[in-house]
Amino acid sequence: MNAYELKALQTPLKEKYRNNPVAALVTLKAEGKLGENISCKVETGRAIASAGLHPATGGDGLHLCSGDMLLEALVACAGVTLKAVATSMGIEIKSGTVKAEGDIDFSGTLGVSKEVPVGFKMIRLYFLLETGASKETLEKLLQLTERYCVVYQTITKGTAINTSIEN
């Protein structure tokens, strides 16, 4: 896809959302079924992903770790966003890799220490690109990728979550 084709796809949507802001609000959904032992099966749209405990919390390593899945969602969203922004800017990317690493202190998750926060302490996101673009152009590409990546913005800005439980 080139910049012209991308613009042709997105221009009618942008106009629609300008004229009717409510039309831009979309509710994404995910659902999981509690599985055997300590697991949860999540429908990904293409397959069933079975998540379970990470080996650092007693898991057997046979199930996906939800922390890994979060990093994978970040990589996927950042990669798609980077490609869309690069296309829009007319930047040719010959090849590229997006990597994410995250540090977790599992003593918080296991309740060993109430002082240790539960969750990632740090996430590092890397873009390794083969391109002829200048350093300034790549810096702008990174800035716009960060700005428009839904998962990146959700993680860095935080989002309120309402929870409920029913019987």
N, C-alpha and C positions, 0 to 999 in steps of 0.2 A: 504494500500500500504506500502511496506517496502522499505528500502534503495536500495536494488538490483533492484526492479521493477521501482523505480523512475529513477535510473541511466540508466536502459535499455530504458526508454522513452526519456530521455534527451540527452544521449550520441550522437545519430545520429544528433540531432538538433544542438548541440554544434559543432560537426564536420562540419556540413553544413555551419554554420555561420562563422567558422574559415576559411573555404575554399572560401566562398562567402559572405563577410560581408554585401553586399547589401541585401541578402536574409533575414537578421535579422531585416531589417527595415519594420515595419508593421504600417499601418495607421489605428488607431481605429476611429470610427465615432459615433456620437450621433446626433439626430435630434429631434426637438420639434416643435409643432404647437401651435401658440398663441391661447389661449382658451377664454372663456367668462370671463367678468370682467377682473381682473388682474390675469391671470393664463397662464401657458404654459404646454402643454401635451408632455411628453417625453416618447418615446418608449424604454423600458428597455430590450427588447429581450424576455421577458416573459409576460409583461403586459404593460399597459399604466400608467405612474405615472403623476399625475397632481400636478404641483408645483404652489404655490401662495405666497402671502405675509405672513410673520410671524406675529402672533398676536401683537408683539411689534412694528410692522410698520403699523398696521391697518388691518391685515388679520383676517379672521373669524376662522382660525384653521382647516378648512375643507380640505385644500390642504397641500401637503408636503412643507416643507421649504427647499430651496436649500442648506442652511447652514447645516441642518440636513443630507441632502443627501451627502454632502461633507464628513461629519464625518462618515456616513455609508460606503462610498466608502473607506475611510481610514481604518476603522475597517475590512471590507471585505478583502482588499488587504493585510493588516498586518496579519490578521488571516491565510489566505492562504499561505502567505510567511513564517510565523512562522512554520506552519505545514510542508511545504516542506523542510525547513531548518532542522527542528527537525527530520524528516524522513531521510534526507540525513546524519545527524549526528548520527542516531541510538538512538535518545532520545525518550523514551516512555512517551507519555502524556496521562494520564488516562482521564482527562477532562480539559476543559479550557474555559475561557471567555475573550473576548477582548472588552474593553470599550474605548470610546473617549468622551471627554468633551471639549467644546470650549466656550470662553468668547467673546462676541460681545458688543460693546457700540453702540446702535442703533441711538444715537444722530448724529453720523457721517453719517450713511446711510440715515437718514431723512434730512440731511443738516442743522440740528439745530446748529451744531458747525463745522466750517471748520477746526478747529485744531484737531478734533477727527478723526483718520484714519478710513476709511471704511474697514471692514473685521474683521477677528478674531484677537483678541489681544494675545490670548494664546490658545493653544490646548494641552490637556493632554491625553496621550495614555497609557492605562493600560493593562497588560497581567496577568491574574489570572490563574495560572496553578496548576494542581494536577499532580505531577511528582516526581520521586525519584532522579532526576538529582541534581548534586552538584551546589553550588552557582556559582562556576567558569564556569561550563558548561552552566548554565542559562545566565550568563553574555555574553558568546560567542554567544549563541543563540540570545539574544537581539541585539547584535552588528551586526550579520549577517542579522537578520530580518530587521533592519533599513537600512542596506546597499543595500539589494535586493528588498525592497518594493517600487514599482513604485510610488504609491500615496504618500507615506511618503517622498520619494526623491523629487518628484515634488513640494510638499508643502514646504519642508525645503530649497530646493535650488532655487526654483522659475523657471518658464519657460516663455519664451517670447510668447506672444499671438499676432497674427496679426488679426486685425478686419477689416471688410468692411461692407458696407450697400448698398443695391441696391433697386431700385424701379421697 
